[in-house]
Amino acid sequence: MKKKPMIVLTSAFLLLSAFSCGGGNKANSTNEQSEKVVVNVPQFDADSAYLYVKNQVDFGPRVPNTKEHVACGNYLAKQLKDFGAQVTDQYADLIAYDGTLLKARNIIGSYKPESKKRIALFAHWDTRPWADNDPDEKNHKTPILGANDGASGVGALLEIARLVNQQQPELGIDIIFLDAEDYGAHDQNNEESWCLGAQYWARNPHVQGYNARFGILLDMVGGKNTVFLKESYSEQFAPDINKKVWKAAKKLGYGKMFIDEDGGGVTDDHLFINRLARIKTIDIIASDPEGGFTPTWHTLTDNMEHIDKNTLKAVGQTVMEVIYNEK
């Protein structure tokens, strides 16, 4: 993915926080509160998620057209099957910006596939073929391990899959591992060279006529000292989902990590899911309040040394809170 400049949100978004000054009916309010059902949300196990991140990294860089990529894809599909999901492998030949034919594979695990009410959870599982943001230019043509940029989101979703298999939420859940996200051009203006697997899935969903109430994309959700700001495209396409997620994070005590500020726009999988599939989808992605990404982004330091279980826990538990409280 690549970072866009910081964007100042229009005043239209501020209207979302406006409220009426009219008096409410106290009796009705009390009745509504008494009718609320307390939902038993499973506890996200950060140790388990960390292990799923490590298992991916142990394959090495997961660059399309490599044996490591094939092996890791098989591992992910098997894990979803072991966790009771109906698994769909979506294979596609995708042309990269430099003409390379990428043998891509989107992997979808579905729960309650018969249900029309669905939530889609996304992460990309491939890794960048080049460490082109590494401070040492000699490393710029070396592929990255992608512990945070790729494996962290997938690891968190595997733990969610394990828990969903044990206790199903009311809505159907689709866990979608997208491929060929990080094979984008070095030219930052070539937007459509990124997120090729997401673009393919958005045009060719795994189920004809597929739709979801909303989607949540996890990207770089395992780094140390991480904060999450509201990504601008997420605010543009799905401000209500951003609000729902950030409210859940605050309720759980993660307000210092999920900060209610604009984080600028990111060309990431959610952008094409919003534009092409028209499923309102947000991006939970590590941000730097000063702009840019985390220091390990597209460098050789994106390894397990910089993965923090506390960050995985905060993101994973927040997503669990949202999906289990959806009716």
N, C-alpha and C positions, 0 to 999 in steps of 0.2 A: 504494500500500500504506500501511498505517498501523501504528504501533508500539503494542504492548501494554506494560503495566508489566512490570518485571523479575520473573521467576518463579524461585522457589527450587526446584530439581529435587529430587524425592524420593529417598530412599535406595535405591530400587529400581535407579536408574541406576548407583549406585555399585557394585552387585553385578556389573555388566558387567566391571569391572576386577579382580574377585576371581580368584585362580588357585589351583591345587592345589599343595601343598607336596611331593607325592609325587615320587620320583625318576623320571626319564624314561630311555628306552633310548637311549643315546648312539649306538649303531650305526645304529638306525633313523633318528635325527635326521640323521646324516651322509648316509645314503642319500637321505633326502628332499631335503636341500640339493643333492645332486649331480644330482637329477632335475629341479630347477628350470630352466626355460628362460628365458634372458634375452630379454626382449621389446624389440624396436627401436621405441621410441616416437618418432614424428615430432616435430620441434621447432616449437613454436608461434611464429609470427612476429608480434611485437607491432606492428611497423610496418604490416603488412597489416591486423591487427585495428583499429588506429587509423584507417586509411583507411576501413574499413567503418563505423566509428562516425561519422566526418566526413561520409560520403556520406549518411547518414540525416539528420544535423543540417542539411545543406545544403538539404533539402526544406523546412525550417521545422518548426514544431510539427506533430506527427502526430496530430491530434485527430480522432476519428471524425466522419464527415459533412463532411469538408473535402477539397478537391482535393489538398492536400499529403499527406493520409492515403492517398488512392487511389494517388497517384504513388509513394509510398514502398512501399506494399504490392506494387505491380507490380515495383518494383526488387528487393524481397526474394525474391519468387517466381522472378524471372528468375535471380537469383544462385544460388539453390538448384538450379535446372535446369541452369545452366551448370556447376555443381559435381557434376553427375551424379546428383542425387537424384530420386527419384520424388516429384513435388510434388502435394499435395492442397490445394486451396483450400476452406476451410470457411466459407461465408458464413452469417451469422445476423442477424436483426433482434432486437436486445436492448433491453429497456426499462430506462433509467437510473432512479436513485432519484427524479429530478425529473420523470419522465414522458417525457423525451426518447427518441425512437426512434433507436437507434444502429445504423448500417449497419456491422456488425462483420465482420472477416475473420481467422480463424485460418489460418496458413500452415504446412503440415507438409512437411518434406523427409525422405524415408525412404531408407535404405541397407540392402541385403539385405532387401527387404520380404518375401521368402519365409521368412525365418528366424523361428522361434518364440522364440528367445532374443534379447531386445531390451533396450536402454537408452534412456530418454527424456531428452532435454535440452531445457529450457524457458527462454524469456525473453519478456517482454512488449515489444511494439514500438510501442504507442501512447504518447502523452504527456498529462500533466495539462493540462486546459483552463484552469486558473487557477493563478497563482503565489501561492496563499493562505497560504504560509509565508514570503513575502518580508517583510523588515523594513519596507519601504515599503508602506503600505496602499494607495497609489494603484496598485500593481502587482497587487493581489489578483485582479483579473478578467482579467489578461493571461495567455495560454497560455505554457507554458514550452518551451524547446528540448529539454530532456530528453537532454542528451548522456550523462550518467551514468545517470539514472533512465529506463531504457528502451534507449537506443541502445548502451550499453556491453555489456550482456549479449548483445544481438543481434549486435553486431560480433564479439564473442568466438566466438559460435557459427557465424558465417559463416566465420571463419578455420578453425574445427574442421571445418566442412563441406568446405572446400577441401582440407584434409589427408586427411580420410577418403576423399575421392574418389581421392586418389593412392595411399593405402595403407589398405585396409579392415581394421578390427579384427575379431576373431573373432565378436563379437555384432553383430546388426543395430542400427543407430542411427536414432532418430527425432529430428530437430531440429524443435521445435515453437514457432513464434512466436505468442504469445497476444495477443489484442486486448482492448480495453476494460478493461484492468486498473485504470487510473488515473482513472476517471470516478466515483470514490466520493464519498459525501456528506461535507459538512463536519462533520456530526455524527459524532464518533468512535465512537459506539455502534452505528452502522448497518453492521455487519460485512459483510452480504451485498450491500451496494451496491458493493463493490469486486470486482475480478477476475471480471468478467462473462464474458469470453471463456473463462477457465479453467473456470468453472462450467458453461458450455455444452459445452465439449469433454469434461469429465469425465462429463457425462450422455449425450453423443452423440459418442463417440470416432470418429476418422476411419476406423477399421476396426472392424467389428462384433466384439465380444468381445475388443477390444484389451487386451493386458497387457504389462507390462515388468517385468524383474527389479527395477529401481529407476529413480528419476528424480532429476535434479539441476536445480534452478532457479537461474539467474544473474540477479541484480538489483543494480544499482548496483555494478558490479565494475570501474570504471575511474577512480575518484577518486584524488586525491593524498593521501598520508599515510593510506591506508586500512588498517583492520584488520577481520578477520572473526572474529566470535565464533560459538559454536554456538547457532543460533537454537532456541528452546525447543520449538516445534511439531515441528521436525525431530528433536529429541531424543526427543520423545514418540512419533512415528510411525516413525522410521527411525534409531535410534541407531547401528546397525551401519554404515549408509551414512555418517553423519557421521564415525564413527571411521575408516572406510576413506579418506575424502577428507582428513581432517586428518592422517592418517598419511602419505599420499602427499605432502602439502604439506611436511611436516617432512622427509621423505626428500629432497625437491628443494631444501631450504634456505630454505623460506618459512615456517618456524616462527614467526618474529616477526610475520608478517602474519596467519597462521591461528592464533589463540590458543585454547587449549583451556579456554575459560571460557563460562559461560552468558551469552548476549546478550539474553535476554528474547524474548517472542513477537512475531511480526509477522503481521498479516493480509495474506497474499500468495498468489500463485497456488497454491503448493504445498499450502496448507491445504485447499483444495477438492479438489485432486487426491488428497490423502490421504483425505479424508472421503468423497468421492463416487465416485471411480474406484478407490479402495483400492489405489493404487500407491504404495508407500512412497517418498516424495520429500523431499529436503532442500532448503533454501534457503541458497545462498551469497550473503549480502547484507551490505553495509557496515554496521558497527556503531560506536557510540560507547560505550566502556566505562562512561561516566557515564549512558547512556540516550539514546534518540533516534537520529537519523540524522546524516548528514553535513551540514555547513553549507549546502550548495547545494540540499538537498532541497526541492522544490516552490518554488524561487525562480528569478528571472531569471538568476541566476549559474550555473545548471546548463548550462554551455556548454563548448565545446572547450578553453577556457583552463584548465579544471580536470580535464582528462583526462590520466592518467599511463600511459604505455606500460608502465612497470614493474609496475603493478597488473594491467593486462590480461595481461601475460606470466605473472605468478604464478598467476592464476586459470586462464588458458587451459592452461598447461602442467600444472597440477595435475589438471584435468579429463581431459586427454589421458592422463596417467599412469594414471588410474583406468580409463578405458574400454578402453585397449589391454592392460591386464593382467587384464581380466575374461575368464574362460574359460566 
